Amino acid sequence: MRFTWIEKMNRRERILVGIVAATVFVLVNYFIWTALLGRISQARATLADRSAARKAQSVYMKEVALWTARDAWLRQHQPQLKSPVEASTLLDQVKQIAQKHNVLIENPAIGTGESGPNHQAVFASIETKSPWPPLVHFLYDVQQPESFVVFESVNLQIDSADKTMMRGKFKIARWFAPGAAAR
């Protein structure tokens, strides 16, 4: 099989055809290798994700008794939400603890929070002003495991007027058991 069309070309045309052919060859190879290497990278990432999930599942399987006991404890101790009035009860509790530790409460607000598959929430927003040690004791006393109170957001700053005082903005929520349909 002879390529007579090449023989009919002059030297400059043959060089140009060679350059075009080489460029097409390089571009096709570039796209093929990019696709292959991208898929290899994606496969490695998927494998890493699946390996991590498998390790987590292995830990859960080994600790099934612990997680079953924790779930039973939650079902037994987590309170039921009776009404949105629970938010004012939370705010009263927070005020009592703040008074106990000489933490000044400013701008209190209450409301109902978001509900998730594992909880229903009511919240209280407060701003505080106090020295650091009483604030630490306040934070410790408010968030005890048996009270199901969590700090959803915390913002602490040193008071610009008095460097010995801390100013805090908190969104404190009490988590109640999910509704009957969720369990």
C-alpha positions in Angstrom: 0.0 0.0 0.0 1.5 3.2 -1.1 0.7 6.7 0.0 0.9 8.5 -3.3 -0.7 11.6 -1.9 2.3 12.1 0.3 4.6 11.8 -2.7 2.7 14.5 -4.5 3.4 17.0 -1.7 6.4 19.2 -1.5 8.7 19.3 1.5 6.9 22.2 3.3 3.5 20.5 2.9 4.9 17.2 4.3 6.3 19.1 7.4 3.0 20.9 7.9 1.0 17.6 7.7 3.5 16.0 10.1 3.0 18.9 12.6 -0.8 18.7 12.3 -0.7 14.9 12.8 1.6 15.2 15.8 -0.6 17.9 17.4 -3.7 15.8 16.9 -1.9 12.8 18.3 -0.7 14.7 21.4 -4.2 16.3 22.0 -6.0 12.9 21.7 -3.5 11.4 24.1 -3.7 14.3 26.5 -7.5 14.0 26.7 -7.4 10.2 27.1 -4.8 10.3 29.8 -6.5 13.1 31.6 -9.8 11.1 31.7 -8.0 8.0 32.8 -6.0 9.7 35.6 -9.2 11.5 36.7 -11.1 8.3 37.0 -8.2 6.7 38.9 -8.1 9.6 41.3 -11.9 9.4 41.7 -11.7 5.7 42.3 -9.0 6.2 45.0 -11.1 8.8 46.7 -14.2 6.5 46.7 -12.1 3.7 48.0 -10.8 5.9 50.8 -14.3 7.0 51.7 -15.6 3.4 51.7 -12.6 2.3 53.8 -13.3 5.0 56.4 -17.0 4.1 56.4 -16.1 0.4 56.9 -13.8 1.2 59.8 -16.5 3.3 61.4 -19.0 0.5 60.9 -16.6 -1.9 62.5 -16.2 0.3 65.5 -20.0 0.6 65.8 -20.4 -3.2 65.5 -17.8 -3.8 68.2 -19.5 -1.2 70.5 -23.1 -2.2 69.8 -23.8 -2.8 73.5 -22.5 0.6 74.4 -24.7 2.4 71.8 -27.7 0.3 72.7 -27.2 1.3 76.4 -26.8 5.0 75.4 -30.0 4.9 73.3 -31.9 3.2 76.2 -30.6 5.9 78.6 -31.7 8.7 76.2 -35.1 7.2 75.7 -35.5 6.9 79.5 -34.1 10.3 80.6 -34.7 12.8 77.7 -37.7 14.9 78.6 -40.8 15.3 76.3 -41.7 18.8 75.0 -45.0 19.7 76.5 -45.3 23.2 75.1 -43.3 26.2 73.8 -43.5 27.6 77.4 -40.5 25.3 78.1 -38.3 28.1 76.6 -39.2 30.4 79.4 -38.4 27.6 81.9 -35.0 27.3 80.3 -34.4 31.0 80.5 -35.4 31.0 84.2 -33.0 28.2 84.9 -30.2 30.0 83.1 -30.9 33.2 85.0 -30.7 31.3 88.4 -27.4 29.8 87.5 -26.1 33.1 86.3 -27.2 34.8 89.6 -25.5 32.0 91.6 -22.1 32.8 89.8 -22.6 36.6 89.7 -22.8 36.6 85.9 -24.8 39.6 84.5 -27.5 38.6 82.0 -28.4 41.2 79.3 -30.9 41.1 76.4 -32.6 37.7 77.2 -34.8 36.3 74.4 -36.7 33.0 74.0 -38.0 31.0 71.1 -38.6 27.6 69.6 -35.7 26.0 67.9 -35.2 23.6 65.0 -36.3 20.0 65.4 -34.2 17.2 64.1 -34.7 13.4 63.9 -33.2 13.0 67.4 -34.5 16.1 69.2 -36.9 19.0 69.4 -35.5 22.2 70.7 -36.4 25.4 72.5 -33.8 28.1 73.0 -32.9 31.2 75.0 -30.5 33.8 73.7 -28.6 35.9 76.2 -25.7 38.2 76.5 -23.4 38.1 79.5 -20.9 40.2 81.3 -18.6 38.8 84.0 -15.0 38.0 84.9 -13.6 34.9 83.3 -13.7 32.5 86.4 -17.4 33.0 87.2 -18.2 32.6 83.5 -16.4 29.3 83.3 -18.4 28.0 86.3 -21.6 29.3 84.8 -20.9 27.5 81.5 -20.1 24.3 83.4 -23.3 24.4 85.5 -25.6 25.2 82.6 -24.5 22.4 80.4 -24.8 19.1 82.3 -25.6 15.9 80.4 -28.7 15.2 82.5 -30.2 18.6 81.6 -30.0 18.2 77.8 -28.9 21.8 77.5 -26.5 22.7 74.7 -24.8 25.9 73.5 -25.8 26.2 69.9 -23.6 29.3 69.4 -21.1 31.0 71.5 -19.3 34.3 71.0 -16.8 35.4 73.7 -14.9 38.7 73.7 -12.9 40.7 76.2 -14.9 43.8 77.1 -13.3 46.9 75.5 -14.2 49.1 78.4 -12.9 46.8 81.2 -10.2 44.3 80.2 -10.9 42.1 83.3 -14.5 41.4 82.0 -15.7 39.0 79.4 -18.7 39.7 77.2 -20.5 36.7 75.8 -23.4 36.1 73.4 -25.0 32.7 73.7 -27.8 30.7 72.1 -28.7 28.1 74.6 -31.0 25.3 73.6 -32.7 22.5 75.5 -33.2 19.3 73.5 -36.3 17.3 74.1 -37.2 13.9 72.9 -38.4 13.8 69.3 -42.1 13.5 68.5 -43.8 10.1 68.7 -43.7 9.8 64.9 -39.9 10.2 64.8 -39.2 7.4 67.2 
